Amino acid sequence: MHNPGNATPDRFPAEERFAEGAQFIAGRLTRGTSGRTHAVVDPASGEEALTYELAGTADVDRAVAAARAAFPGWAGATPGERSDALHRFAAVLADRAEDFARAESLQCGKPLKLTREFDVPGTIDNASFFAGAARHLQGQSAGEYSGDHTSYIRREPIGVVGSIAPWNYPLQMAAWKILPAIAAGNTIVLKPAELTPLTSLLFAQAATAAGIPDGVINIVTGTGREAGEHLVGHPDVAMTSFTGSTAVGKRVAEVATATVKRLHLELGGKAPFVVFDDADLEAAAHGAVAGSLINTGQDCTAATRAYVQRPLYEAFVERTAALMETVRLGDPFAAGTDLGPLISHAQRDRVAGFVDRARAYARVVTGGEAPGGELAKGAYYRPTLIADAAQDSEVVQSEIFGPVLVVLPFDTDDEGLALANDTPYGLAASAWSRDVYRANRATREIKAGCVWINDHIPIISEMPHGGYKSSGCGKDMSAYSFEEYTQIKHVMFDNTAVAAKDWHRTVFGDR
């Protein structure tokens, strides 16, 4: 592992921190054995931060074996013991908050103020939430449902969980997958995206510092085609949790089917932003800018399709474009930066392709280009507003995953809600109205796992996150997520000394 140009030591000493390797197995950093390397690139400069050895299938096997060996002891710990360990974990995360913020900004290009104020505090809050949840894993009250027999329900850990996390929120996605799994008594092998492994590795190291036993949390950093597929198909992995695109999610489901694993899938999104004609225009325009540009638009819940009732349409387009033009692009580590780069030059080019093709059938109101000057070295793209596209057009139906908002008009409430539901996705949405009845109708009729009213993007640990339709199945965060990582067992026992004999006699007669 090396940092060829020593490009970013002032941002985060990546080479120094991961000199022993980018795999974390059985409590220690180690090198991958695939024979191939991969670079973590600072997307703000295009320079390599470090190069590491990728995991191969043998590394996945070692990680799964470590998780399997750790499972009996961790599953056998009391809920209080697991809770205490997670409380210590949250404290270590808080102590190392600046390290996490800087590493996340380096590998993702997120403004440091975003990682300091959103990503890292949210992760610490998740750890605290699941520390408490660990003491509340409940079955169901006992009862006599069949004669002299008593039945009750146990909730038990599943075993080894194999998880795959994306590159857009690597720290939070690691937390969303690891914390509920281990709070419920499972052990885990997580494969982060090759582009962004740093904070997942720091997360696992913090767990060890908090006293979580070796092997409970393991990180393998390899390609999806090799390490990812091997992890999903591994016979000793009892459950697969995946966050990423719908197309890759379908492949994960296909591979997992061979060993009949439990699946947890958080997939793509194309969130509608429905503005009724009685909405507060200024609030809606500010909400649209914040909701569409969060994490440079690389967020599956980001506002991507704004449907605005016709009396407000032109004013909304004008005000939103004006606000977008005030957003400051710049170095993620500079205090005045509002928006950082996309994750890579390839992603920037992909986003630019969508916008360039849209010029043939829609109006690019603002943005629609990469900036020049010093920022041209990075994967930057200006905040972009597109108006007047058709509902069936590419920019309305496809997940762009960049700082692009498309605005379309509608006339009646029925039409606006129908348009909001007219994509294969259903992860998140928002509706903007001063009328409580109108807003309540939107929450009922929009088919999405989360519907905000007069806001867009906030999440909290106590409430679930997960989609409808092609946006996947299962929930992250909250008690609902906690239960995803358990299996239910019915226990039934005879309260008499003769019931079994009576049952035998009923079935087989006297013998």
C-alpha positions in Angstrom: 0.0 0.0 0.0 1.4 3.4 -0.9 0.5 7.0 -1.6 2.4 7.7 -4.9 2.3 11.5 -4.7 1.7 11.9 -1.0 -1.1 14.1 -2.2 -3.3 14.6 0.8 -1.4 14.2 4.1 -2.9 17.5 5.4 -6.4 16.2 4.8 -6.1 12.7 6.2 -3.0 10.6 6.6 -4.4 7.6 4.6 -1.2 5.9 3.8 0.0 6.0 7.4 -3.3 4.9 8.9 -3.7 1.9 6.5 -0.1 0.8 6.0 -0.9 -2.7 7.2 -3.7 -3.2 4.6 -7.3 -2.5 3.7 -8.9 -5.7 5.0 -10.0 -6.0 8.7 -10.3 -9.6 9.7 -10.5 -11.1 13.2 -9.5 -7.9 14.8 -6.6 -6.8 12.7 -5.7 -5.0 9.5 -4.2 -7.2 6.8 -3.5 -7.0 3.1 -5.7 -8.5 0.4 -4.6 -11.5 -1.5 -6.3 -11.1 -4.9 -3.0 -10.0 -6.5 -4.6 -6.8 -7.7 -4.6 -3.2 -6.4 -7.0 -0.4 -6.3 -6.6 3.4 -5.7 -8.6 5.6 -3.4 -8.7 8.9 -5.3 -9.4 12.3 -3.9 -12.3 13.4 -6.2 -11.6 17.1 -5.5 -8.1 16.9 -7.0 -8.1 13.7 -9.1 -5.0 12.6 -7.2 -4.4 9.2 -5.5 -4.6 9.2 -1.7 -3.4 5.6 -1.4 -3.3 2.3 -3.3 -4.2 -0.9 -1.5 -4.4 -4.6 -2.3 -7.9 -5.8 -3.1 -9.5 -8.7 -1.3 -10.0 -12.0 -3.1 -12.2 -15.0 -2.4 -9.7 -16.4 0.1 -10.0 -13.2 2.1 -13.7 -13.5 2.1 -13.5 -17.1 3.3 -11.2 -16.0 6.1 -13.5 -13.2 7.1 -16.6 -15.4 7.1 -14.7 -18.1 9.1 -13.7 -15.4 11.7 -17.3 -14.2 11.9 -18.6 -17.8 12.3 -16.1 -18.5 15.0 -17.1 -15.4 16.9 -20.8 -16.0 16.6 -21.5 -18.4 19.5 -19.8 -16.1 22.0 -21.4 -12.9 20.8 -24.8 -14.4 20.4 -24.5 -15.9 23.8 -23.7 -12.6 25.5 -26.6 -11.0 27.4 -28.5 -8.1 25.9 -27.0 -5.9 28.6 -23.4 -7.0 27.7 -24.0 -6.2 24.0 -25.6 -2.9 25.0 -22.6 -1.9 27.2 -20.2 -2.7 24.3 -22.2 -0.6 21.9 -22.3 2.3 24.4 -18.5 2.1 24.6 -18.4 2.0 20.8 -20.5 5.2 20.5 -18.1 6.9 22.9 -15.0 5.8 20.9 -16.7 7.1 17.7 -17.3 10.4 19.4 -13.7 10.6 20.5 -12.5 10.0 17.0 -15.2 12.1 15.2 -12.7 14.4 13.5 -10.8 11.5 12.0 -14.0 10.1 10.6 -15.1 13.5 9.2 -11.8 14.1 7.4 -11.5 10.6 6.0 -15.1 10.7 4.7 -14.5 14.1 3.1 -11.2 12.9 1.5 -12.6 9.7 -0.1 -16.0 11.1 -1.1 -15.4 14.7 -1.8 -18.1 15.8 0.7 -17.7 19.2 2.3 -16.1 18.9 5.7 -18.9 20.8 7.3 -21.3 18.2 6.0 -19.4 15.2 7.4 -18.8 17.0 10.7 -22.4 18.1 11.1 -24.4 15.3 9.4 -22.5 12.0 8.6 -20.5 11.6 11.7 -23.0 12.8 14.3 -25.7 10.6 12.6 -23.4 7.6 12.9 -22.7 8.2 16.6 -26.5 8.7 17.2 -27.1 5.3 15.4 -24.6 3.6 17.7 -26.3 5.1 20.8 -29.8 4.1 19.5 -28.8 0.5 18.9 -27.0 0.3 22.2 -30.3 0.9 23.8 -32.2 -1.3 21.3 -30.0 -4.3 22.2 -31.8 -4.5 25.6 -35.2 -4.6 24.0 -35.1 -7.7 21.7 -38.5 -9.1 22.6 -40.4 -12.2 21.6 -44.1 -12.5 22.2 -46.0 -13.2 25.4 -46.7 -16.8 26.3 -50.2 -18.3 26.0 -52.1 -21.5 25.9 -53.4 -21.7 22.3 -53.9 -25.5 22.1 -55.3 -27.4 25.0 -52.6 -28.0 27.7 -49.7 -26.6 25.6 -48.0 -23.3 26.1 -46.6 -21.4 23.2 -44.3 -18.4 23.0 -42.1 -16.7 20.4 -38.3 -16.2 20.7 -36.4 -13.8 18.6 -32.9 -15.0 17.9 -29.9 -13.8 15.9 -29.5 -15.3 12.4 -25.8 -16.0 12.3 -23.2 -14.5 9.9 -24.5 -11.5 8.0 -22.8 -10.6 4.7 -23.3 -6.9 3.8 -22.4 -4.7 0.8 -22.3 -0.9 1.2 -22.2 1.8 -1.5 -19.8 4.7 -2.0 -22.1 7.6 -1.5 -22.4 7.4 2.3 -19.8 4.8 3.3 -19.6 5.6 7.0 -23.4 5.8 7.6 -24.0 2.8 5.4 -21.5 0.8 7.4 -23.3 1.9 10.6 -26.7 1.1 9.3 -25.7 -2.4 8.4 -23.3 -3.3 11.2 -25.1 -1.8 14.2 -28.5 -3.5 14.1 -26.9 -6.8 13.1 -24.5 -7.0 16.0 -27.0 -5.5 18.5 -29.2 -8.5 17.8 -26.3 -10.9 18.4 -25.1 -11.6 14.8 -21.6 -11.3 13.5 -20.9 -9.6 10.2 -18.6 -9.3 7.1 -19.0 -6.0 5.3 -17.7 -5.2 1.9 -17.5 -1.5 1.3 -17.2 0.0 -2.1 -13.7 -0.1 -3.5 -13.7 3.7 -4.0 -14.4 4.5 -0.3 -13.1 1.9 2.2 -11.4 4.2 4.7 -14.2 5.0 7.1 -15.5 1.4 7.2 -12.0 0.3 8.2 -11.8 3.0 10.9 -15.3 2.0 12.1 -14.1 -1.6 12.6 -11.0 -0.5 14.4 -13.1 1.7 16.7 -15.3 -1.3 17.5 -12.2 -3.2 18.6 -11.0 -0.3 20.7 -14.4 -0.4 22.4 -14.0 -4.0 23.4 -16.2 -5.7 20.8 -14.6 -9.1 20.3 -12.4 -10.0 17.4 -14.4 -11.5 14.5 -17.7 -9.8 15.3 -17.0 -7.1 12.7 -14.9 -7.9 9.6 -14.3 -5.7 6.5 -13.2 -7.1 3.1 -12.4 -4.5 0.5 -12.7 -6.1 -3.0 -14.6 -5.8 -6.2 -18.3 -6.6 -6.4 -17.7 -9.2 -9.1 -15.2 -11.2 -7.1 -15.4 -10.5 -3.3 -19.0 -9.3 -3.4 -20.5 -12.2 -5.3 -18.5 -14.7 -3.2 -19.7 -13.1 0.0 -23.4 -13.2 -1.1 -23.1 -16.8 -2.3 -21.1 -18.1 0.7 -22.8 -21.1 2.3 -21.9 -19.9 5.8 -23.5 -16.5 5.3 -27.1 -16.6 6.6 -28.3 -13.2 5.5 -27.3 -10.6 2.8 -27.9 -6.9 3.2 -27.2 -4.8 0.1 -27.4 -1.0 -0.6 -26.9 0.1 -4.2 -28.5 0.3 -7.6 -31.6 -1.7 -8.5 -29.8 -3.4 -11.3 -27.0 -4.7 -9.0 -29.7 -5.5 -6.4 -31.3 -7.9 -8.8 -28.0 -9.7 -9.3 -27.5 -9.9 -5.5 -30.9 -11.5 -5.2 -30.1 -13.9 -7.9 -26.9 -15.1 -6.3 -28.5 -15.2 -2.8 -31.3 -17.4 -4.1 -28.9 -20.4 -4.6 -28.5 -20.7 -0.8 -31.9 -19.3 0.2 -30.6 -16.4 2.2 -32.6 -13.8 3.9 -32.4 -10.6 1.8 -32.4 -7.0 2.8 -32.2 -4.6 -0.2 -32.1 -0.8 -0.2 -32.0 0.1 -3.9 -32.4 3.1 -6.2 -34.7 6.1 -5.9 -36.1 8.9 -8.0 -37.8 11.0 -5.3 -40.7 13.3 -6.4 -41.0 16.7 -4.9 -44.7 17.8 -5.2 -45.5 21.5 -4.8 -49.2 22.3 -4.6 -50.4 25.8 -5.5 -51.0 26.8 -1.9 -47.4 26.0 -0.9 -45.0 28.5 0.6 -43.0 29.2 -2.6 -39.9 30.5 -0.8 -39.8 27.5 1.5 -40.3 25.1 -1.3 -37.6 26.6 -3.5 -35.1 26.4 -0.6 -36.2 22.9 0.1 -35.7 21.9 -3.5 -32.2 23.2 -3.6 -31.2 21.5 -0.3 -33.0 18.3 -1.2 -31.6 18.0 -4.7 -28.0 19.0 -4.0 -27.4 17.1 -0.7 -24.1 15.1 -1.2 -23.9 16.6 -4.7 -27.1 14.8 -5.5 -25.5 11.4 -4.9 -28.3 10.3 -2.5 -31.1 7.9 -3.4 -33.6 10.0 -1.4 -32.5 13.3 -3.0 -35.3 15.4 -4.7 -34.9 14.7 -8.4 -38.4 15.3 -9.9 -40.2 18.5 -8.8 -43.8 18.6 -9.9 -45.2 22.1 -9.4 -48.8 23.1 -9.8 -49.1 25.4 -12.8 -49.9 28.7 -11.0 -46.6 28.5 -9.2 -44.5 26.8 -11.9 -42.6 29.6 -13.6 -42.0 31.4 -10.3 -40.7 28.2 -8.7 -38.3 27.6 -11.7 -37.0 31.1 -11.5 -36.5 31.2 -7.8 -34.9 27.7 -7.6 -32.5 28.5 -10.4 -31.5 31.8 -8.7 -30.8 29.9 -5.4 -28.8 27.2 -7.2 -26.6 29.9 -8.7 -25.6 31.1 -5.2 -24.2 27.6 -4.2 -20.5 27.7 -3.8 -18.4 24.9 -5.3 -15.0 24.4 -3.9 -12.4 22.4 -1.9 -14.3 20.1 0.5 -11.9 21.1 3.3 -12.5 24.9 2.8 -14.9 26.6 5.2 -16.9 28.4 2.6 -17.7 25.4 0.4 -21.3 24.4 -0.1 -20.9 21.7 -2.7 -18.1 19.3 -3.4 -17.2 17.1 -6.4 -18.9 14.0 -7.6 -17.3 10.7 -6.5 -15.2 10.4 -9.7 -14.6 11.9 -13.1 -16.5 8.9 -14.6 -19.6 9.8 -12.5 -19.3 13.4 -13.5 -19.2 12.4 -17.2 -22.2 10.2 -16.7 -24.2 13.1 -15.2 -23.1 15.4 -17.9 -24.3 12.9 -20.5 -27.8 13.0 -19.1 -27.9 16.8 -19.2 -26.4 17.1 -22.6 -28.9 14.6 -24.1 -31.8 16.5 -22.3 -31.0 19.7 -24.3 -32.7 18.1 -27.3 -36.0 17.9 -25.5 -36.0 20.2 -22.4 -34.8 23.5 -21.2 -31.5 23.7 -19.1 -32.3 26.7 -17.0 -29.0 26.9 -15.1 -25.9 24.8 -14.7 -25.3 22.0 -17.1 -21.5 22.2 -17.2 -18.3 21.4 -15.3 -16.5 24.5 -13.9 -13.2 25.6 -15.2 -10.1 26.9 -13.5 -8.7 25.1 -10.5 -11.9 23.0 -10.0 -11.4 21.5 -13.5 -8.9 19.0 -11.9 -11.7 17.5 -9.7 -15.0 15.8 -10.6 -17.1 19.0 -10.1 -20.4 19.7 -11.9 -22.5 22.8 -11.5 -26.0 22.6 -9.8 -28.4 22.1 -12.7 -32.0 22.8 -13.2 -33.9 21.3 -16.1 -37.5 22.4 -17.0 -40.2 21.3 -19.4 -39.1 17.7 -19.9 -41.7 15.1 -20.7 -42.7 12.6 -18.1 -41.4 9.6 -20.1 -38.0 11.2 -20.8 -34.7 9.9 -19.6 -34.0 12.6 -17.0 -37.4 12.0 -15.4 -37.4 8.2 -15.3 -33.7 7.3 -14.8 -31.6 7.7 -11.6 -29.0 10.4 -12.5 -27.2 10.5 -9.1 -25.9 14.0 -9.5 -26.7 17.7 -8.8 -29.6 17.8 -11.2 -33.3 18.7 -10.5 -36.0 18.3 -13.2 -39.1 20.5 -12.9 -42.4 19.6 -14.5 -45.8 21.3 -14.3 -49.2 19.7 -13.4 -52.7 21.0 -13.3 -54.9 19.0 -10.9 -54.0 17.3 -7.6 -54.9 13.9 -9.1 -52.5 14.5 -11.9 -49.6 15.6 -9.6 -49.9 12.6 -7.4 -50.2 10.2 -10.4 -47.0 11.7 -11.9 -45.2 11.4 -8.5 -45.9 7.6 -8.6 -45.1 7.2 -12.2 -41.6 5.6 -11.9 -40.5 2.1 -10.9 -39.0 3.6 -7.7 -40.5 4.3 -4.3 -37.9 5.2 -1.7 -38.8 8.7 -0.7 -40.9 11.7 -1.6 -42.1 15.1 -0.3 -45.2 17.2 -0.7 -45.5 20.9 -0.1 -48.8 22.5 1.0 -50.4 24.6 3.7 -53.6 22.5 3.6 -53.5 19.7 6.1 -56.0 17.6 4.2 -54.2 18.0 0.9 -50.9 17.0 2.6 -52.5 14.1 4.3 -53.8 12.8 1.0 -50.3 13.0 -0.4 -48.9 10.9 2.4 -51.6 8.2 1.7 -51.3 8.1 -2.0 -47.6 8.5 -2.8 -46.1 5.1 -2.9 -42.8 5.5 -1.1 -41.2 4.4 2.1 -40.9 7.9 3.4 -43.0 11.0 2.6 -41.9 14.3 4.1 -44.4 17.2 4.4 -42.9 20.7 3.8 -39.4 19.4 4.1 -37.1 17.0 2.2 -34.2 14.8 3.4 -34.1 14.7 7.2 -33.7 11.2 8.8 -33.7 10.1 12.4 -32.4 6.9 14.1 -35.8 6.1 15.6 -37.6 6.0 12.3 -37.2 3.4 9.4 -35.6 4.0 6.0 -36.5 1.7 3.1 -38.4 1.6 -0.1 -41.4 0.4 -2.0 -41.4 -1.2 -5.5 -38.0 -1.3 -7.2 -36.4 0.6 -4.4 -36.1 -2.7 -2.4 -37.3 -4.4 0.7 -36.5 -4.2 4.3 -35.7 -1.2 6.6 -32.6 0.5 7.9 -32.4 2.3 11.3 -35.2 2.0 13.9 -36.6 -1.0 15.8 -37.9 -2.3 12.4 -34.3 -2.6 11.2 -33.3 -4.3 14.4 -36.0 -7.0 13.9 -34.7 -7.5 10.3 -31.6 -9.1 11.8 -33.5 -11.7 13.9 -35.3 -14.9 13.2 -38.5 -16.0 14.9 -38.8 -19.4 16.7 -42.0 -20.8 18.0 -41.5 -22.7 21.2 -44.3 -25.1 22.3 -44.3 -27.4 25.3 -46.6 -29.8 27.0 -47.9 -28.9 30.4 -49.0 -32.4 31.3 -47.4 -35.8 31.5 -50.0 -37.5 29.3 -50.6 -35.1 26.4 -48.0 -36.7 24.1 -49.5 -40.1 24.7 -53.0 -38.7 24.0 -51.7 -37.2 20.7 -50.1 -40.4 19.7 -53.3 -42.3 20.4 -55.3 -39.8 18.4 -53.1 -40.2 15.4 -52.1 -43.9 15.5 -54.7 -45.5 17.8 -53.9 -47.6 20.8 -50.6 -49.5 20.5 
